[in-house]
Amino acid sequence: MVRRVPKQHRWPYRVPSAIHRLGRKPQTYAQALMNLVEQGSEAAEFALVKLERQAKLAKSLDVRAALTQIKISGAVPVDLHPMAQWKMDSFGFVALELLLWVWRERTQPQRWRVRCLPNWRGCARWQMLESLFDRQSENHWWFLARHAFRETYPYPERLSEFKSLITAQAIRRSERLIHSYIVNRIHQRFRAFSAPLGQ
């Protein structure tokens, strides 16, 4: 994960037409990926290439069938259903980058094995990580994402970029409350990206 200021972005880029026709959620997801790519995220670049490739392959299908084919292909870790509840605010960008990082690392064991220590239980989590990111597997994915977040931002409560996202004065009274609030909001956004069971 690349350390950066978490913030909402305007959309300066045009979404490729094969993705644009799929509707609002795929468009928003693609725009978020393009912004993360601009900030240096390799995982977002990997995800954008896979999404665009699958969208082009499904170009002859109607929108519903195209979204189903994209989901089955495993090219997208995010729920692209039109009624999906995720949103792209400042916490959403951090959550998306964490999700994309776990998603890409899962497919490249040589990358995560380098970080595995004999006594780190995360190694076992990588080995048993489910390929589908849904409400049932979300806790395993979040365990690994949270570990990456802690490595990147050991003290997010001390960073003005994160503190500025907190408007409630009661939370700003203690670093412990700020830390808990930041992690919980990111976890909420992370979980919202997962598909409900049976979808």
N, C-alpha and C positions, 0 to 999 in steps of 0.2 A: 504494500500500500504506500502511495506517495503522500508525504506530509504536505498539506496545503490548507489554505483558509477555507472552511466550509461556508458556502454562500449560494444563494439562488442566482440563477443566470438568465439572461435574456437569450433568445434563440437566434444567433446570427447566421445559422446555416440552414440550407434548404434540405429537407428530408428527401431521400431518393424516392422516385415515383412508385417503385414497387412496394415500398413500405408505406408511403403516404396513403395509398388506396385502402390499406387495412383498417384505418380508423384512428380515433383519437389516442387510445392507449399505446398502440405501436408507434405512433408519431412522437408522443411524449417520451417514450422509452428511447427511441432513436436520437431524439434531440439531446436527451441527457447523456447518452453515450458519446455523442459528438463533442459535447462540452467537456466531458471527462478526458476524451482523447486529446483535446486541445491543451489540457492541463498536464498531460504526460502519462495517463493511465494506459498501460499495456493491456490490461485485462479488458478495458472498455473497447480498445481497438480490436482485440480478438472477438469480442461479442458483437461489435458492429459489422465486421466482415461476415460472421456466421449468419446474423440476422438478414443482411442484404442478400446473401447467397440463397438462403431458404425462401425469402420473399420473391426473388426472381424465379426460382423453381416452381413456386405456387402461383405464378402470375395468371395462368389459364383457369384457375379455380375461382369459385365465388369466395367472398370474404370469409364466411364462416368456415368453409372447408380449408381455405388457405391457413387460417389461424390454427385449426386442428392439426394440419400437416406440420406446421412450424413447431407446435408444441410436441408432437410425437417425435420429431427429428432430434429434439434435445438441444436445438440451436439457441434457445432462450431460457434462462433460469427464472425469469419473471413471469407472473401471471398476466397475460395480455388480454384476458377476457374484457369486453367492453364495460362490465360492471365491477371490475377489480377495484379494491379500496385503497391502493397505494397512491401516494402523492409525492411530487418532487419539490420539497422545500429544502432548506439547508440541512436538516437532519436526514432527509431522504437521500440527498446526494452522498452523504457519508455512508449511509446504510447500503445504497446501491453499489458503491465502490467496494465495500466489504463483501457483499454477496458475489460480485463479479470475481473478486480475488479468490474466494473459496471455490467458486465454480470452475475457474480455470486451473487452479492448483490441483483440484480433485482429479483432473484428467492427465496430470503430469506428475506421476509419483516421484520421478527423479528430483523434482524441485522441492517437495515437502519433506522427503526422507533426509535431505541434507540438514534440516533443522531439528530432526527428531533426536532427542536425548533418551538414553535408556530409561530414565525415571520420569519422563514427561508423558502423562496419560493421553495427551493429544495425539500421539502416534497411533494408538489404538483407534482413536476417533477418526483419523484419516482413513485407516484401513477399512473401517466398517461404515464409512459415509455413504449414504444412499445416493443414487444418481439423480433421483427426482427430488426437487425442492418443493415440498408441500407442508401442510400444517403438521403432519406426523413426523417428518424428518427435520423440521425447522430447528428444534433444540440442538441437534448434532451440528448442524451448519452454524448456528449461532455461537456454540462453544468455540469453534475454530475462528470465526469472525471476530469474536470478542478478544481472543488471544492476540490476533493481528492488530486490533485497535489499541490494545494495551501497549504493544510493542511500539506502535507509531506515536501514540499520544499517552505516555505514562501518567501525565497530570493534566487532563483536559480542563479541569476546573481552574487552572492557573492561566489559561490562555484567553486573552481578551476576545478573540474571534468566537470562542464558544460562549463565554460569559455574556457577550452582547446578544445572544439568542434567547437569553432568559429574561423575561419581563417581570415575573413575580418577585417582589422585594423580599418576601418571606424566605424564598429559596436562596437568595443571594447572601443571606446572613452567614452561611457556613460553607466551607469548601467541600465538606462531606455531602451536604445536600445538593450542591451544584454538580458534583461528580455523579451522584446517583441519578439526578434529573437528566443529565446529558446521556448517560449510558441507557437509561430507560427509554428515552425518546428515540434514540437510535435503534434500540431493540424493537420498539413498536413499529417503526418504519420498515425495518428488516423483515419482521414477521408479515407485514402487510403485502410484501412482494410475493409471498408464497401462495400457491394455489390451494383453495379449500379442498378438503378430501372429497374424492368422488368426482372432481371436475376434470 
